[in-house]
Amino acid sequence: MDLKLEQFEGPLDLLLHLIKENKMNIFDIEVNQITEQYLAYIHSLQDASLEVASSYLVMASELLELKARMLLPRPKKEEEEEDLEDPRNDLVERLLEYQAYKEISKELKEKEQERQQIHTKLPEDIHSYMEEDVPLTGEGSLDLLVDAFKKFLVRKKEEKPLETKVTLKEISVSSRKIEIRSFLKKKKRARFFELFPESSKDYIVATFLAILEMAKSQELIITQDELFSDIICEVKESGV
């Protein structure tokens, strides 16, 4: 297994790589096989700093404990219980959460790279030329959406923790785009926060990526009456 430390951002990143390479279902991880491959990688960390290696070692101990739990025989009474909790659930939740935020980080990094290709000019006062409720397009709308999303996450964190329940139902970006079009076709205009009726992390990430794609393709019109006011979203007539 020819793996290098700099390839990965941490132990969860390495685990996702191993799961992908072995073509495993993330909801049905073969713990024994993954643990053996992970430990083989750990042995190659001799030259890594103690601070970096320690995080990988902590995950190694967790995998060994999980492997032991999977190998322990279950009492007959537990075997008969239909809703017996899978020992892998906690690991799966952490992997799904990391995967979701890794995808959104990649999307935001691409936006940043695109912005670096744009030449800017000195700021000037253009308020006298602006009308109220002016549609924003391009990078302006994307910046507003990113800022609004950050505020949304802070608000959700203050209200209650985001739901991390493992589910086999896949929430795709394309399906959320269809649902957003349908919602805005009926309501015409909606505040940004109204496009997030559910609070699971997978749902929130898929929804935000769908909004970003629609804004980038200028299918979604983003407006703001004044600085710091609510962001309003609506779909162009040709895109409904």
PyMOL commands that set and color helices and strands:
alter all, ss='L'
color gray80, all
select helices_A, chain A and resi 5-7+11-21+31-42+50-71+76-79+89-115+127-129+139-159+173-187+192-195+201-216+237-239
alter helices_A, ss='H'
color red, helices_A
select strands_A, chain A and resi 135-136+190-191+220-224+231-235
alter strands_A, ss='S'
color yellow, strands_A
deselect
rebuild
show_as cartoon
